[in-house]
Amino acid sequence: MKWSELFTSSVGKKFVMGLTGIFLILFLVVHVGVNSCIWAMDDGQMFNMAAHFLGSTVVMRILEIGLFLGFILHIVQAYVLENQNRKKRGVGYSVPMGNKGSKWYSRYMGWLGTFVLLFLVIHIRQFWVPSRFLDMPEVTYPPGVTVHDLFSLMKETFTNIWYVALYLVGCLALAYHLMHGFQSAFRSLGVHNGRYLKLLNGIGVGFAVIVPLAFAMMPISMYFNWV
């Protein structure tokens, strides 16, 4: 396959979707790991220090640029493929197959992805933009390290029940998106062995439950003052 075909052919676009999908899955692992520091019961010190490391280290900032490019490429390719698939399908089945043909969340990946995208825009505006471009409250930890107090921003944000509800809906959409997208990403990269796919499907289901559930527990924990 030529490099140009990665962005023009159907197979190439699916390959890019799979590659960027796995990249974003790895990002979720890092993100949920850092955010889990809120449960350290140290008034947010570990979380603030971890967030400071990700925001101030040169390598991490370069990876951050790659992350945004990965998001954009994944989203664009997803909408292009969805549009192509709709044109190819034309008229649907005369008898709806329902879940016998495929799971409902695999048929509505476009909608689920759109909900995740809207949630991501709100999340970036609420936390990433203030930490990068606006004046934020700071806190100093021994031995004199001053960092943005993102922990306090989280606590303030999640005193609002509507934000908590919004994040729970976003986490639910992410869970179903991952339920199909995890194993689909590996299929797009050429994994077709039945035994491996069965293993990946099991891992994918676990990932799609555990990671969004961990994210969902964060606003809940903040709202009920469990941290």
N, C-alpha and C positions, 0 to 999 in steps of 0.2 A: 504494500500500500504506500502510495506517495504521501508526502507530508501535506500537500494541498487537499488530498482526499479526506483527511481528518475532519475537515470543516465543510466538505461538499457532498461526500457520499453518505448514504444511510448507515453503512457499517462504521465509517469513520466517526460520525456523529455519536453513535451509540458507544463507541470506544472512549471518546472524550467524556461522555456522560458518566461512564463507569469509572474512569480515572479520577475525574473531579469529585464524583460521589464518594470514593474511598478516601480521597484527601479530606473532604468535609467530615467524614466519619471520624478520621483521626483527630480533626480539630475538636469535635464534640467530646472525645475522650479527654483531651487536654483541658477543655473548657469546664467540663463537669468536675474534673479533678481539682482545678483551681477554685471553683465556686464552692466545692465541698469543704473548703477551709473555713467557711462560716461556722461550721459546727465544732471548731476547735475550742470553743468556750474560753476565748482569750480576748473578748471584746473586739474582735475583728482584726487583730494584729497579723496573724498568719495570712489571712485573706488579703489584707491591704498590701503586705509585703510581696506576696505572690503576684498580685495585680501590678504592682510597681515594677517588678522584675520583667514581666511580659511587656510593659509599656515603655521601658527605658533601655532595654538591651538592644544593641544594633541588630543582632541576628534575628531577634524576635520581631523587630520592626520590619525587617525585610520579609520575614515569613508572613507578617500581617498584610503586606501589600499583595503577596502571593495568594493569601486567603481571599482577599476581596476580588482578585482576578478570577480565582477559582469559583467563587459564588456567582459572579457575573456570567462566566462561561457556562457553568452548569445550568443556570436559569435560562439563558438564551437558547442553548441547545435543547433544553427540555421543551420550550415552547415551539421551537422549529419542528422537532420530532412529533410533538402532539398534533400540530397542524398538518403535517404530512400524513400521519396515521388517520386523521379524520377524513382527509381527501381520498385516501386509498379505500377506507371502509365504505364510503358512500352511503348506501342504504343499509341500515342495521338488520339484524336477524329478524325474520318474520315472527319467530317465537323467542321471546327474551330468555336467555340462558340463566340469568341471575348468577348465584354463587356456584352453580354447577359448571359454568364455563370458566370462571375466575372469581377470585375474592373481590368484594366491592371496592376495597381500598386500592387494588391494583388497577381497577377501571377508572378510578377518580384521582389518580396520582397528580394530574394537572391541577385540580381544585385543591388538593391537600398541599401541594407545593406552593400554590398561590397564598393560602392561609399562612403557611410557614414564612413566606416572603414578607407578607404584611406584618406579621409578628416580629420578624427580624428588623424591619425598618423602625418599628416602635422601640425595640430593644436598643438598637444603635443610637437612636435619638435620646433615649432615656439615660444611658450609661456611657457609651463610648464617646459620643460628641462632647459631653461635659468634661470627661477625663482628658480629652485631647485639646480642646479649643476654648473651653470656658474656665473661669475662675472657680475653683472648687475648694471647699474646706480641706485643710491639711492637718496631719497629725504627725508627731515626731516620736520615734521609738529609739531605744538604746541601740547602738552608741551614737545617737544624734542623726538618724536617718529620717528625713521628712518626706512623706508620701501623701498622695491624695487619699482622702477618707471615703473610699467607695462603699465601705461597710455601712457608714452612717447614711449615705445616699440610698442604699438598698433598704435599710430599715425605714427611712422616711417614705420611700416610694410605696412600700408594701404595707403601710398603714391604711392605704386606700383599697377597699375591698374590690373596686372595679378593676384596678390594676392586677390584683391577685386573680380575679376571675379571667381576665384577658390572658394572663400568663398560663393559666391552667388549660384554657382552650388551645393556646399555641402549643403547649406540650402534648396535648392529645393529638393535634394534627401532625406534629413531628413524629409521634409514636407510630401512627398508621402509615405515614410516609416512609419511615424506616422499615416497617414490617415487610413491605414489598421492595423498597429501594436497596436494602442491604444485600440481599442475595442477587438482585437484578444487576447491581454494579459488577459483581464478579462474573455473572453470565456474560455481560457486555465485554469483559476482558478475555473471554474465551474459555471459562471454566464450564465444561458441560458433562464431566464425569458424574454419574448419578450418585455415587457414594460421597463425593466431595460436596455436591450440591445439597445433599441431605444434611451433612454436617454444617455447612454454611447457613442453611435455612434455620437449623436449631440455634446456632450462635446468633443469627440475625434476629430471631424472635426474642431471645434473651436480651440482646442489646436494645431492641426497640421498646422493651418494657422497662428495663433497669435505668437506662440513661434518661429518658423523658420523665420517669417517676422521680429520679433524683432531682432533676431540674424543677419539677412541680412542687417537691417538698420544700424547696428554698423559700418561695414567697409565702407558703403556708407557715413555715417555721418563723418567718419574720412577723407575719400578721399576728400569730398567737404568742409571740415573745418567747419562743422556745430556744432562741439563741441570744 
